[in-house]
Amino acid sequence: GAFLTEQSLVEAFARFGVVVAARIPRKAQTREPHNFAFVSFLAREDAERVSRMAKVAVEITPEWKLELKPRLAKLGNVMDKRSPVRAGPSDDEWAGHDWVHLCKR
């Protein structure tokens, strides 16, 4: 939870492709982090490849790694409160969207 940072997510997932952004949503009232996060890849293929992995270890300290379960985020349904973000000009309609949803299990 509170020990996980966006920077540690970027570092852990950069080995799978170009990471555009990482975000850990926080609870509105307490500002505590939720038990999930989002990682955006530049290439959809990288996000899809990571989403098929059983788990990804994120280093908190050299002795402590947190294992997260990645899956593709569903973007654009009626209940979705996130907005897609473009990484830059591209003909690829998926470029720069939040694609990987991480759950601590």
Kinemage of the C-alpha trace (Angstrom):
@kinemage 1
@onewidth
@group {chain A} dominant
@subgroup {mainchain}
@vectorlist {calphas} color= white
{ca gly a 1} P 0.000 0.000 0.000
{ca ala a 2} L 1.618 3.152 1.271
{ca phe a 3} L 5.168 1.999 0.455
{ca leu a 4} L 4.452 1.536 -3.242
{ca thr a 5} L 5.249 4.598 -5.386
{ca glu a 6} L 4.567 5.577 -8.974
{ca gln a 7} L 8.332 5.667 -9.535
{ca ser a 8} L 8.732 2.054 -8.358
{ca leu a 9} L 5.967 1.020 -10.776
{ca val a 10} L 7.679 2.798 -13.674
{ca glu a 11} L 11.003 1.145 -12.835
{ca ala a 12} L 9.459 -2.336 -12.524
{ca phe a 13} L 7.405 -2.171 -15.722
{ca ala a 14} L 9.951 -0.353 -17.926
{ca arg a 15} L 11.638 -3.696 -18.598
{ca phe a 16} L 8.534 -4.716 -20.573
{ca gly a 17} L 8.291 -1.599 -22.770
{ca val a 18} L 8.138 2.197 -22.715
{ca val a 19} L 6.083 3.305 -19.708
{ca val a 20} L 4.309 6.624 -20.275
{ca ala a 21} L 2.873 6.995 -16.761
{ca ala a 22} L 2.015 5.191 -13.552
{ca arg a 23} L -0.725 6.192 -11.136
{ca ile a 24} L -1.825 4.977 -7.720
{ca pro a 25} L -5.320 6.328 -7.018
{ca arg a 26} L -5.985 7.634 -3.506
{ca lys a 27} L -9.121 7.618 -1.388
{ca ala a 28} L -10.775 11.036 -1.446
{ca gln a 29} L -11.322 11.407 2.300
{ca thr a 30} L -8.188 9.848 3.794
{ca arg a 31} L -5.710 10.217 0.887
{ca glu a 32} L -4.652 6.608 1.572
{ca pro a 33} L -3.676 4.669 -1.555
{ca his a 34} L -6.161 2.189 -2.987
{ca asn a 35} L -5.038 -1.432 -3.392
{ca phe a 36} L -4.699 -1.030 -7.167
{ca ala a 37} L -2.724 1.075 -9.640
{ca phe a 38} L -2.500 1.848 -13.354
{ca val a 39} L 0.509 1.705 -15.657
{ca ser a 40} L 0.313 3.218 -19.146
{ca phe a 41} L 2.505 1.850 -21.920
{ca leu a 42} L 3.302 3.626 -25.166
{ca ala a 43} L 2.662 0.431 -27.160
{ca arg a 44} L -0.520 -1.581 -26.775
{ca glu a 45} L 1.414 -4.798 -27.472
{ca asp a 46} L 3.585 -4.237 -24.389
{ca ala a 47} L 0.538 -3.767 -22.189
{ca glu a 48} L -1.107 -6.882 -23.619
{ca arg a 49} L 2.055 -8.949 -23.033
{ca val a 50} L 2.322 -7.797 -19.408
{ca ser a 51} L -1.383 -8.458 -18.807
{ca arg a 52} L -0.842 -12.149 -19.617
{ca met a 53} L 1.765 -12.508 -16.855
{ca ala a 54} L 0.699 -14.160 -13.609
{ca lys a 55} L 2.527 -11.563 -11.506
{ca val a 56} L 5.144 -8.824 -11.641
{ca ala a 57} L 7.470 -8.102 -8.724
{ca val a 58} L 7.924 -4.431 -7.786
{ca glu a 59} L 10.947 -3.645 -5.630
{ca ile a 60} L 10.090 -1.643 -2.503
{ca thr a 61} L 13.528 -2.116 -0.905
{ca pro a 62} L 16.418 -4.358 -1.997
{ca glu a 63} L 15.112 -7.024 0.403
{ca trp a 64} L 11.367 -6.507 -0.127
{ca lys a 65} L 9.414 -7.010 -3.343
{ca leu a 66} L 5.669 -6.651 -3.746
{ca glu a 67} L 4.018 -9.007 -6.260
{ca leu a 68} L 1.230 -7.483 -8.334
{ca lys a 69} L -1.249 -9.177 -10.678
{ca pro a 70} L -1.510 -7.275 -13.973
{ca arg a 71} L -4.562 -7.286 -16.249
{ca leu a 72} L -5.780 -5.066 -19.050
{ca ala a 73} L -7.862 -2.157 -17.826
{ca lys a 74} L -11.298 -1.777 -19.321
{ca leu a 75} L -11.362 1.767 -20.607
{ca gly a 76} L -14.446 3.602 -21.709
{ca asn a 77} L -17.331 1.723 -20.120
{ca val a 78} L -20.147 3.686 -18.467
{ca met a 79} L -18.764 3.286 -14.924
{ca asp a 80} L -15.169 4.216 -15.835
{ca lys a 81} L -14.068 7.437 -14.133
{ca arg a 82} L -10.658 7.600 -15.854
{ca ser a 83} L -9.912 9.612 -18.951
{ca pro a 84} L -7.657 8.319 -21.714
{ca val a 85} L -4.475 10.343 -22.123
{ca arg a 86} L -2.561 10.587 -25.395
{ca ala a 87} L 1.200 10.275 -25.112
{ca gly a 88} L 1.679 12.291 -28.277
{ca pro a 89} L 0.544 12.506 -31.871
{ca ser a 90} L -0.177 9.043 -33.230
{ca asp a 91} L -2.427 7.286 -35.706
{ca asp a 92} L -2.825 4.455 -33.185
{ca glu a 93} L -6.101 5.094 -31.347
{ca trp a 94} L -4.805 3.116 -28.332
{ca ala a 95} L -1.498 5.001 -27.896
{ca gly a 96} L -0.924 6.378 -24.423
{ca his a 97} L -4.027 5.002 -22.728
{ca asp a 98} L -4.080 3.470 -19.262
{ca trp a 99} L -3.802 -0.163 -20.185
{ca val a 100} L -2.566 -2.222 -17.309
{ca his a 101} L -4.562 -2.409 -14.102
{ca leu a 102} L -2.586 -3.830 -11.172
{ca cys a 103} L -4.099 -5.524 -8.152
{ca lys a 104} L -2.337 -6.434 -4.945
{ca arg a 105} L -3.516 -9.957 -4.091
